[in-house]
Amino acid sequence: MTQSETKGGTLARQAAMLCELPVFGLYLDQRRRWRQGLSPAQLPDGTHTPEDAADALRQACGIQSRAELDHNEQAAAMYRRIVADHMRWKRRAGL
């Protein structure tokens, strides 16, 4: 199956919904601040848009399209790790 023929399944749909959640954008904001040593003034909450979230997810998973999550086990494993980290962050933040 070529990339143009790759169809997204459950993981691709879940990833698309995740990227639309404002709280996931907040998670990405905080994660980027921590990794790059930035202050909230330098990278305010709300900086990551849904498009930015999708770009970050694709980059972290090493894919060009979220549809690949359903066909690439390494990418799927990274996606699941990101989701688990996000859920842990939400619990700690009381969200």
C-alpha positions as CSV (number, residue, x, y, z in Angstrom):
1,M,0.0,0.0,0.0
2,T,1.5,3.4,-1.0
3,Q,1.3,6.4,1.3
4,S,-1.3,7.9,-1.0
5,E,-3.4,4.8,-0.5
6,T,-2.9,4.5,3.3
7,K,-6.2,4.9,5.1
8,G,-6.5,6.1,8.6
9,G,-8.2,3.9,11.2
10,T,-8.9,4.2,14.9
11,L,-5.6,5.7,15.9
12,A,-5.6,8.3,13.2
13,R,-9.1,9.4,14.2
14,Q,-8.1,9.5,17.9
15,A,-5.1,11.5,17.1
16,A,-7.1,14.0,15.0
17,M,-9.5,14.5,18.0
18,L,-6.6,14.8,20.4
19,C,-5.0,17.6,18.4
20,E,-8.3,19.5,18.4
21,L,-8.4,19.6,22.3
22,P,-7.3,22.9,23.8
23,V,-5.9,21.0,26.8
24,F,-3.6,19.0,24.5
25,G,-2.2,22.3,23.2
26,L,-1.6,23.5,26.8
27,Y,0.2,20.3,27.4
28,L,2.4,20.9,24.4
29,D,3.0,24.5,25.5
30,Q,4.2,23.4,28.9
31,R,6.3,20.6,27.5
32,R,8.0,22.9,25.1
33,R,8.7,25.5,27.8
34,W,10.2,22.8,30.0
35,R,12.4,21.3,27.2
36,Q,13.6,24.6,25.9
37,G,13.9,26.4,29.3
38,L,11.4,29.1,28.3
39,S,9.2,31.1,30.6
40,P,5.4,31.5,30.3
41,A,6.1,35.0,29.0
42,Q,8.3,33.7,26.2
43,L,5.8,30.9,25.3
44,P,2.3,31.7,26.7
45,D,-0.4,29.1,27.2
46,G,-2.5,28.8,24.1
47,T,0.4,29.1,21.7
48,H,-0.1,25.7,20.1
49,T,-3.0,25.6,17.7
50,P,-4.7,22.4,16.5
51,E,-2.5,22.5,13.4
52,D,0.6,23.0,15.5
53,A,-0.4,20.0,17.7
54,A,-0.9,17.9,14.5
55,D,2.6,18.9,13.3
56,A,4.2,18.2,16.7
57,L,2.5,14.8,16.8
58,R,3.6,13.8,13.3
59,Q,7.1,15.0,14.0
60,A,7.4,13.1,17.3
61,C,6.0,9.9,15.6
62,G,8.2,10.3,12.5
63,I,5.3,10.2,10.1
64,Q,3.9,12.4,7.3
65,S,0.3,11.7,8.0
66,R,-1.7,10.6,11.1
67,A,-3.1,7.8,8.9
68,E,0.3,6.1,9.2
69,L,-0.4,5.5,12.9
70,D,-2.6,2.6,12.0
71,H,0.1,1.0,9.8
72,N,3.4,1.8,11.5
73,E,3.9,0.1,14.8
74,Q,6.8,2.3,15.9
75,A,4.8,5.4,15.2
76,A,1.8,3.9,17.0
77,A,3.9,3.1,20.0
78,M,5.2,6.7,20.2
79,Y,1.6,8.0,19.8
80,R,0.5,5.8,22.7
81,R,3.4,7.1,24.8
82,I,2.5,10.7,24.0
83,V,-1.1,10.0,25.0
84,A,0.0,8.4,28.3
85,D,2.3,11.3,29.0
86,H,-0.6,13.7,28.3
87,M,-3.0,11.8,30.5
88,R,-0.4,11.8,33.4
89,W,0.2,15.5,32.9
90,K,-3.6,16.1,33.1
91,R,-3.9,14.1,36.3
92,R,-1.0,16.0,37.9
93,A,-2.5,19.4,36.8
94,G,-5.9,18.4,38.1
95,L,-7.5,18.8,34.8
